[in-house]
Every structure is written in structure tokens, then in C-alpha cells.
Amino acid sequence: MSKKDDVSTDVLYQCLDALFTRPKETILKPKQIEGGRFYQFQVSDQFVSKKYQKYGSAFLEHCNKPVSNGLVIKIDDCKSIPDLRFADDLKHDELFSIYIPLHQKIATQLLEIFMNCPTIDQFISTIVYCRERVNPYLFNWVLTVTVLNHSHTTDYCLPVVPEIFPEKFFDGKIYQQAEQALRLIPIEDRTPVEIPQNFTATLFDHEQRCAYFREDIGLSFYYLIYSYAYPFCGTPDVVKKERRGEIFYHVHRQILARYNFERFCNGLHRTNRLSNFEKPIEEPYFPKLNTTVANHNYPPRYPDSHLDDLARARESLVFDKSALSRWRDRILEACDQGVALCGDKNTVNLNDDSGINTLGNMIQSSLESPNLEYYGDLANTGQLVVGYCHDPDGRNLEGFGVISDPATCLRDPVFYRWYSLIVDMCDHHKKYLPHYTKDELGFPGIKISHVETFILTKQGSPVKNELLTYWEKNDINISKGLDFSPTEPIFARITHLQHQKFSYKIVVENSGSQCEASVRIFLAPKKDENKLPFTFNDQRNFFIEMDYFNTTLQSGSNTIVRRSWDSSILDWMKFTVSNNFRQKQSEKPNNYTGLGWPLNLLVPKGKSGGFECELFVMVGKDLIKPHGSERSLGFPFDRPAPSRVHSLSDFLCENMFVQPVRLYFLNQTLDKTEGTAQPFVN
């Protein structure tokens, strides 16, 4: 292998492409990549795991024989072979969850090994050596987090996770159908495997009305990438990121706001927080997902399941559920007192702009928690207690439920009940902060005179202040995740929510000189679930971010036109983590970049007769920066308003504007796979 950095970097990226492809398949088997070419590892006996060593040197010679149309990646011997005995407690065929303390410990040790590789050559040989010897889900988590943070991988483009681990995103039946198609049907006659829209339940279960949101592929991918980008465990240089705790709060607050928005569109009440740990969980969930490593289905949760203490020997997991109440009460007490107790008996102030960051790191405990022993790990452990409620002592040898895996947890209705409690705790802290002042909210000399949304029709006349949603079919190539199967492409066809592209038009009057400004755009339901007008302090919890950006305002009148598909929330993590965070954009629909909120869920579903909303636009004097701005995330709706503010209209300054908008759901399906144009507006 050449020692030149540019050549070695190319080889490293080829190696990563191969390791991310068919992640449960041995490295000794060539990996097909884009364009029909193969990557083939050429390794010595040192890299062959015990599973294959028994076949002898002839077997290795056969595996190292060059294949046609193949690119050989020759791996140098590993000069410093890592001791991987610490990973023996997680067997190759077991499920991995970063929420389980034992798994966190193993993942952190493996991450240290990867992050401490001083040269590219050693990094390559180390990750290839480990690939055959540790649990594949563990390896993938650690390798992805490493790629996001290592200096050797600055320009590497991450793969689309639903393509390499389809079992976490698609109906479990897809495997049999896909493998039959690969083995029996000629490629020219092969058709995509269709995933039914409601494959987890019928609409007799009222929670199924929002399954299109909870089970959306792009949404789960987004949350998984967020968990990679802001891990709560790992080495200090990986975990300690700017505003990590505040981002935890903001991400979950926005997910919850959008979920409740969708519930309103479907005639459902806002989700009830899970605060009584003795009361049975009413909502069942039957995920229909199959884990190919352990060859088990993700277990279901039956109606009226009880939470219980955990005593699972296999995961070394012993937990008294009463600790959840203790941790919750201690955190709320800290909010009431305005200070958190540190492990060294000192205190840290919560009643300032950085308090929410400290609080977020307390609730989802990380290295930045001021006192892990006292405040515990509420968010993560709660997901484990719910995830094991079907088999709390492991007597039935069942794994965890979907809520205990970042790739699948958003599918479960109880996830939103649990995080309703978590977000409410953070909001409890926010009520102790000062109300925003006119000086903080206003922008002297700036006035918004007009706001509208518009969709251009075929005739050129725009449809104003009406947003349209519909169903759309899309194909995803899952062949990279079908281990030990033929390598030709095979597609899964899904149906998801989509919206007609639209633009914003904002007219701003500037009575002063030229200046820089920020623009924030939010959307909220106009009325609550009982069809009653919102109070401001209730409605502010339902405002969803639609976009934010900076602009230059000339003196006089300014007309800003912004396209919906340019929204900053669609790729916010591209700018907030590091230069390491990129995605392959070619031929990938924007729904599946993982870098931010999925494009297809930008606009809530609405109703066939129209759903009344309020579009809020604010032009501010603070500029948007990589981590939001110097303002708190969610500004200006993250804090309660004074008692004199009864409704949204009472809150407005001249640099703000509210435009009524209606969301229309067109119960039609556009088949994007056939290249159909958007036909709904004539």
C-alpha cells in the first residue's frame, strides 16, 4: 500500500465502502459497489477469523483469487493487534443497543481503538481486523461514529443506512421475496418488492392513523444519524460537542410538535405523557421487523403491558424501575431550585442561557452530566424499561423492543409519550427563565408588510396560502443489505407522504440602512384538538420549524422569495457536527439524506377539506450560525410569554407576521418510480 496520503486516503475510502456493504457478510467475499465493480480484500491469515480458519490456507487462496471487474484492496498486516476480549460479552448473533450500559462500555472501548489509530495504514488494518471479530451492529455503530469524528475521514460520504440494514426499516417479509427475486427472476424481468402502506396494523387501531409518520423511512434514518452525530457515550472528544444537551431537547421537542400536529390532522388528541410508571401502557405495538443477525422478530408489546424491574443476566442489566421516579423528581427539584448538584458537592447554575444544555446532558446522561450517580440516566433507561416490558427478566430469551434501538424507536407510539414527559421536564425549567423582552424580540426599523406561500400551476397562475400533500411511491435499493445473496440490484417500493413544492414570498420594509438579518419560519395549527382557539403558551408548543436563513436587507422595500426545498432544516447536521458529516447525494432522494428533517415530511398531512394553520415569519437582528444562533434553539417559542400575552396576536412585533394557511390532503398516489410529474395542480 502506498504511503502517500492522497493514495492511502483513496484506499481508505474504498475500504470503508466495502465494509459498509453487506455488513454481516465476511470480508473474504468480494463486495459489489456502484457501477457493477467489486471491491476485494486481499488479506493474510492474520485477518481470518476462527470461523473460517478451519478451512485452511487453500480456502484463503481461493478467496484472494482476483475476480473480474474487481478492485483489489491489499491490507498490510496489523502491526498492533487489538485485544478484543472486552467484546466477548456481546455475541456475534445478539442484538446491540447503545442504550444498554454493557453495550455502551464495549462500544466506547472499540471506539477508543479506532480513534487512536495514528496513521491511515494502521486505521485500515485495525478496522478490517475487527470487522470479522465483533458483533456487526456494534461494529457499524462504532465505525460510523468514528467516520464522523476522525481526522482520516474528513471527506468520506456515509452510506444510506436503510440500504445496508433494511431489516430495521422494512417489513420482515421483504427478505424472502427479495431473495427469491434475486435467485429466480432475470434482472430484466425483476420488479420492486412492494411494501404495504399499513403493514403493522389495520386502521381499526386509531394509533395507526399516524403510522405513515412514525414508520417513515426518512424519519427513522434522520433520528439514527442524529444519534450518531451526538452520541451520549464514547470518548470525550466524540461526546463533548457544542450545545449537545440543548440540541437533545430541541430535536425531541420538534419531533413531538410535528407528531402532535399530525395527530390533529388525523382527528386524534395530543399524545399523553408517560408519567405514571405503575399504570399499564394501553398502546400495543407489533412492529413486524425481523433482525437478521439474531434471526428474531422485534418482539411486540401487547395492550395494557406493565413496566417492571429489569433482571436480565445476558445483558448484565439489573434495574429497579423506582429509580425512574427518583431521577425524574431530582431533576425537577433541580429545575425548581435553579441549580444542579455536581459530584464534587459544588453546584451549576441552570437559570441562564446555558442551563438547558446542562439539563439535556442530565436527562440523557453523557460525560457532560454534572452528577451521573445522583441524576441517573432517565431518557435512555426509560426506553430500556419500556423495551423490555414483555420479558423483563429474560426468561423467554426475547430481545428488546423497537423503542430500545435508535434506528427503530420512532415507530413506537410510546416513544412519543415518553418524550412528552422528557420535553415537559425541560419546559418546566424554561418557565423559570426571564420572558423575552421587546428588545430581544424586536428589530427597530424593520417591518414585515406581507407574507404568502405560493405554488406555481401549469398555467403560471399561483395557488396562494394553500399547501397540498399526497402519497408518493419511491424505490430503495436494498441489495447492499442482503448478505450472501446474488449481488444484482433489488428494490423495495414504499409509499410515503409527500407535498407539492412551494415557495414563500416575504416583503420586508427597512427604514434604516442596509443590514444583515435572519429569517425564521414556523407553522402551527390554528386551533387545538377540541377546535378551540389556542392560548399563546399552549400554541407555542405546536410551532414546527419550517426554515431559517440569513439575508441582506437593502434600505427600503425588500421582497424575499424562498423555495421550500431549500429549507435549512433539511440538512442542519451538515453544518453543526464537523466537515466529516456528508452524504452521497447522487441518485439519492432528499428524503433519505439523514442530514436533517426528511423532505417528504416537511409539510404535515392536513385534511381533505383543508386544515387551518398559522404561518409565522420573524425577521431578527441575530444571525443564524452553525449551531442555530446566539439565541436559544427554538427561539422565540422556547420560553413562556408574560401573562398579558393571551394569543399569538398579542405576541407580535412589527418584525413578525402571521399568515393563515390551509393544508389540503389529496388522497391520491403519485408513482415517482415511473417518472410521473406532480399532476395535482392544473
Protein Blocks (a to p, Z undefined) as FASTA:
>chain_A
ZZbfklmmmmmmmmmmmmmgoklbcfkbccddehhiacdddddfklpcfklmmnojmlmm
mmmpccehiacddddddfbacdfklmmmpcfkbccdfkbmklmmmmmmmmmmmmmpmbfk
lmmmmmmmmmmmmcfklmmmmmmmmmmmpmklmmpccddfklmmmmlmgcfklmmmmmmm
mmmmcfklpccddddfblmbcfklmklmmmmmmmpmklmmmmmmmmmmmccbdcfklmmc
ghklmmmmmmmmmmmmmmmmmmmmnopacddddfbfkbccfbgcdekpacfklopacddd
dehiacdddddfklopacdfklmmmmmmmmmmmmmnopacdfkopacdfbbfklmmmmmm
mmmgcfklfblmlnopmklmmmmmmmmmmmmnopnopacdfklpfklmmmpmklmmmmmm
mmmmmmmmmmmpccddfklmmcghiacfbdcdddddfkopacehiacdddddddddfklm
mghiafbdcddddddddddddddddddddfbdcdddddddddddfbdfkopacdfklmmm
mpccfbdcdddddehjddddddfklpfklmmmmmmmmmmlccdfehpafklnopaccfkl
mpcgbjfkopaddddddddfbdcdfkopacdehiaklbccdfklmbfklmpcfkbccddd
ddddddbdddfknopacfkbZZ
